[in-house]
């Protein structure tokens, strides 16, 4: 019904295109807005005007709800930040155009990683332009606190909990955690990949394999996950991720599980890796890489030659080496191209770039790369409710998760 309705409203609507490109996105944190300015200024140099349409909150889920409403009303934006399986969902209903209609994509396979190509592909065509690659399973450490307390980066979960106890006893916040639903799930995902390993992670959260979902390993994962709650700060409940990162910057908190968009916050604050903060693997996850790929799509709207030219500039700008270098530095990500010179990047970016080439790659379900946003929302609520309910048991959470995923299949 949704597909039929959305197609009908699109056909009946008046889709006259205004001169600026209206771009929907959810990059509203200080580090993200700095990166966004890089894109806006790069486009402006080529005469492309930007009409900002930013939606804050829930790691992009709020933006997706607003986008659906706009599409149903027949007034979608010109450009939207859409990623993962959601790209195919929008392509299926015929609302977004192929990049092949805008630029020659024949060379893309020469410099885009295979997993990136797969993510933006639909029925043999590229349906989105990728802008960067984020690593999701990072652990960020405040170096000053770790040095003061004579602590080493935790290699195992036992190391982590021992360090967290010492940090908490010293009067610091051990784990900076914003406490919103998607942040709760990112915390879970980081631990899940570590404890289950890449194969069982995929079997559980992509294939929805019953044997893994209701296994003793999954129950143990949920039990250990809840142990993290005691190290968070009640004052951060319902706060955004960058507010939690700010506590590391201000030397008030010692650790944070977050994707490398957090590095954009450190960069804006003038903090330097290895000097002010450390970027390390999540305990017991060396060799595992959970990835997120940001991308943009163009909606099928009546376009004059000038608008088509603007779209071409948009795509070519994003994929240019010059832009990739500057944008990734501000965003905290790594370039989406495989032919970049990484020698001038910081040590965290260099590590991420190398790990991406050699580690076991798994798509992040927190970031809607492993599954659609509708399925992700169901999973997220169960995980977050369990994390924040002292009375909820691991067995109950596992049962709820299995039933929910079985229903969505």
N, C-alpha and C positions, 0 to 999 in steps of 0.2 A: 504493500500500500504506500509506504514512504517513497519508494522508487517511482511509482506511477504519479504520485502527487507532485513530487519535485520536478519531474519532467514536464508535467502539465503547466505548473506555475512558471517554469522557465520559458515555455513556448508562448504563453499568454502575456508575459511581462514585457514592459518596454525597457529595452536594455541599452538605451543611449549611453555612450561612453563619455565621461567627463575627461578633460585634458589630463589631470594628474592620475597616476595609477594608485588606486586605493588598495592598500596592503594590510591584510589582517595578520597579526602575530601576537605572541605573548612575551616578548622580551622587554620586561619592565624593570628588572633589577639594575642597580648602578653599573655593574660590569657589562650587562647585556645592552643597556642603552648606549654605552660607549661604543660597543661593537656595531650596533645598529647605525650609529652616526657615520661609521666608515662606509656602510652600504649606501646610505642616503647621499653622502657627499660624492661618492664615486659615480652614482647615477646622475647627480646634478651636473657633474662635469661634462656629461654627454647630453644635457638638455632634458633629462627625464625628471619630471616632477613627482613628488611622493606625497600621497595623502595618507596620513597615519591612522591606523585602525587597530589600536592595541587593547588587548583584553587581559587583565591581570588575574592571576589566581589558578590554583590547582594544577600547576605544571602543564597548562595548555588545555585542560579539560573544559574550563569555562569558555575558552575561545571556540572550541568545537561546538559547544551548545549554541553559542551565538551565531556561529556560521550556519548551522542547520536551520535556525530560525530565519536568517537572512535569505538562505537558498529557497526555503519554502515560500517566502514572501515574494520570490522572483527578483530579489535585489542582491545577489551575491557580490562580494568585492571583486576587483579585477584580479588580485593576487592573494593567495592565502598560504600560510604556513601549515602544511599538512605532511604527515610522514607515516612510514610503515604501511601496514595493511589498509589503513584508512585511504591511502592513495587509490588502491584498487576499488574500494567501495565507491568512491566518487566517480571513478572512471566507468564503473559498471552502469551507473545511472546516466552516463553521457554528459556530465556537467563540466568536466575539465578537458582541456585540449592537449593533444600530444605535443611534446617538445619538437617533434619532427615537423610540425606545422609552423614552427617559429624559426628554428635554426637547423643546420646540418649536423646531425648527431653521430655521423659515421665514425668520427674520431674519438668519441667518448669512451669506447671500449679500450682505447689505448692508454688512457690515464686514470680511469675510474676503477677502484677495486671491485672485484666480482660481487661481493656482498652489497656494495652500494648499487651496482647495476641491477641486481635482483630486487632490491628494495623499491626502486623507482620504476620498475618494468611492469607493464600490463599488456598481455596479448601481443608481445613482440615489439612494443613501442615504449619509449621513455615518456612517462607522464608527469615527471617533476624534475626540477633542477636541484641537485644536492648542493648544500653550501658548506657543510663541515662534518666532522666526525667527533663525537664525544665519547670518552670512556666514562662509564657510569660507576664501576666498582673501584673507586678510590677511597683511601683513608687519609684525611688531612690532619696533620699534627702541628701544634704550636711548639716550635723548637725551644723557646725560652722556658716554658714550663717543663718540658721533657728534660732539658739540661739541668734545670734547678733541682728537679727531683731524682736526677741520676737514672732516668728511664731510657730504655732503648725502644725503637719501633717494634710493636708486637708482631711476632711471626706466627703465633698460634692463638687460638681463642683463649686458652688458659693464660697466655701472656697478656692478652687484652684485658681480661677481667682483673688480673692482679694489678696491672697498671692503673686501671680505672678506680680500683679501691684506694690506691695510694694517692691518686690525684684528688679524689673526693675528700679523703681525710685531710689533705693539705688546704682545703677550702676553695678549690677551683671546681668549675663545672667539668665533669669528666667527658660527657658527650653532648656536644652542641646539636640539638635536634629541634626542628621547628614544630613538629607535632601535628601538621596537617596530614590528611589522608595519604596523599601521594608520597610525602616524605616518610611516613611510616612504612609504606610499601617498598620504597627504595632501600630502606634499612633492611627489610626482610629479604629483598632480592639479593643484596650483597652477601648476606649470610647464607642464603639458599644456594647460590652458585658455589660458594666456598665448601659447604658441607655435603652437597649432593654431587658436585662435579658437573661438567658441561653436559654429558650425555643424559643423566637423570634429570637435570634442570630442564633440558629441552623436552624430555618425555613427559615431565609433569606440566610445564607451563605453556608448551606449544602443542604437543600431541595429546595432552590430557590423559595420559596413561593411568588407568586405575591402579595397577600394581605399584606404581611409584607414589601416586597421590595418597593412598591409604596405607603406605608402608610404615614400619617402625622408624625408619630414617626420617620420614616427614614429621612424625610425631616428635621425635627428638629435636628436629629443626625448630619447630614451633616452641618447644620448651625453652631452648637456648635463646631464641629470639626474644622471648618475654623478659629474660634476665637483663636485657639492655635497658629496659624502662627505668630501672632504679638509678641509672646514671645520667638521666636527662634532667632538665630543669623545668619545674612547673611554670615558671615565668615565661617560657617560650611556647607554651601551648597555643596552637592556632597561629603562630608566627610564621613568616615566610622563611625560605631557606637562607636567603642572603642576610637576614637578621641573625640567624644562627652563625653563619660564617663570620659576621662582624665581631662576634664574641671571641673567636680565635684571633682576629686581627687586633682586638683590644686587650689581649692577654688575660681574658676572663675564663676561657674554656680551652681545653687541651686537644680534643679530638672531634672530628666530624666525618661521617660517611656521606659523601656527595659526589656527583659527577664533576668533571673538570671545568664546568661552567663556574664552579666556585673559584677557580684560579683567576677568573676575570675580576672578581672582587679583590683578591690580593693584589692584582696588577694595578687596579685603579687606586688602591690605598698606598701604592709605592712599596709594597712588601716583596721581598725576593726569596725564591725557593732556595732551600738549603741554608739560608741565612736567617730568615724569619719564620719559615714554615717548611714542613716536609710533605712530600707526596709519596705515599707508599702503597703497596698492594694491601688489599683487605686480607686479614689473617687467613692463612691456609688457602689462598687463591692464586698463588704465583703460577703464571702460565694460562690463566683464564681471563678473558677480556669481554666484558659486557658492553655492547656498543649502542649508541644512539646516533641517528643520522638526521639532521635537520634538512628540510627541503621545502621548496615553494612550488605551487601549481598555478596555472592560469585558468580562469573560468571561461567557458564558452559564452562569449558575448559579442554583439555586433561590433566589429572593429574596423576603423578606417586605416589607411596605409600608415599614418603617423603612429597610431596605437600599436600596430604590429611591429613597427620599427622600435618603439619603446620596449616592447617585450623582448625583442632580439637583443637590444642593449642590456636589458636586465639579466638575461641568461649569460651572455658573453662576459659581462662584468663579473658576475659571481664566479665563473670558472676560470677567470684570468689568474695567472700566478701572482701578479702584483696584489690583487685584492685578497686572494687566499692567504697570503702572508700576513697582511695587516689585520684582516678580520680575525683570523685564528689567534693572533697575539692578544687581541682585546677580549675575545670570547672565551679564551681558555681551552679551546678545542685544538684539533690538528687539521691540516688541510685535507680536503677530500681528494686531492690529486696525489698520485703515486710518484710523480716526477719532480717533487719539490726538494730544494736544498734546505735541509733542516739544521745546518751548522750554526745559524744565528738564533735559533729558538732556545728557550730555556730548557733546563734538564728534565723537567716534568713532561714537556711536549716531546722532547727527543725520546724519552722512555716510552711514552704512549705510542709514538710513531713506530718505534721498533717492535714493541709488543703487539701492535695491531698486525704487523706483518708475519709474526711467528707464533703468537699465542692461539689457543683454542677460542674462536670467536662465537659468542652467543648473543642473540638479539635481546635487548632489554624489554621486559614486559611492562615495567614501570613507565617507560617512555614510549609505549605504544609501537614498538618496533617488532615485537614478537606476536602481537595480537591486535585486534581492533580496539578502539577506545571503548566500545560498548561492553566487550568481554572484560577488558581491563578494569572498568569501573566496578563490575560485579566482584571480581577478585579482590580489588583494593579495599572495598568496604568490609569484607570478611576479615581480612588481615588486620586492618586498622582497628576494627571493633575489638578483636581479640587482644591486640597489643594494649589497649587502653582500658580493658575490663579485667580487674583483678580476679573476678570470680570465674571467668571463662577458662576452660581447660584446653590443653593442646588437642586432646582427642575430639572434643566438640568442634574445634576450629577445623581440623582435618576433615571431619564429616561434612561440615558446612561447605568447605571448599570443594570437595568432591561432588556433592550434590549440585552445587551451583554450576560447576564446569560441565557436568553431565547434561544439565538442562540447556546450557548455551550451545552445545554441539548440534 
